[in-house]
């Protein structure tokens, strides 16, 4: 397996990518991370990029993520929203866990919003759902299905009592 080579190959597995907990708000358009490769104050930023950035990219495909190395004396994150607002997050001398928790609280969607989105996606994604609160009240409303037996009687060969009596 070619994808299981290199430093920490676990980062390239689908289970690891799905485990990311930062799902950004829909209004966030650009997420830029500025850090240096050397220096003690950049250790948390480097580890954040190594461990959490693949998850963030996988969970937020509509957000442009930019990493800029060796251009600033102190590491920081800058977020740009579609209405022109900007958020600046200082990550100097912070561990990677504190950085991700702060980002989840500030630019992440709340748990209630995520739960509502999951419920809405479940109902709309599956056209086979029918019953109260769904698109169709009965399966017979779907194209290609047999009509309701209360409205149109089935042919005798499709009814069980006639099929078994003739044999």
Buried (B, 14 or more C-beta within 10 A) or exposed (E): EEEEEEEEEEBBEEEBBEEBBBBBBBEBBBBBBBBBEEBEBBBBBBBBBEBBBBBBBBBBEEBEEEEEBEEEEBBBBBBBBEEEEEBEBEBBBBBBEEBBBBBBEEBBBEEEEEEEEEEEEEEEEEEEEBEEEEEBEEEBEEEEEEEEEEEEEEEEEEEEEEEEEEE
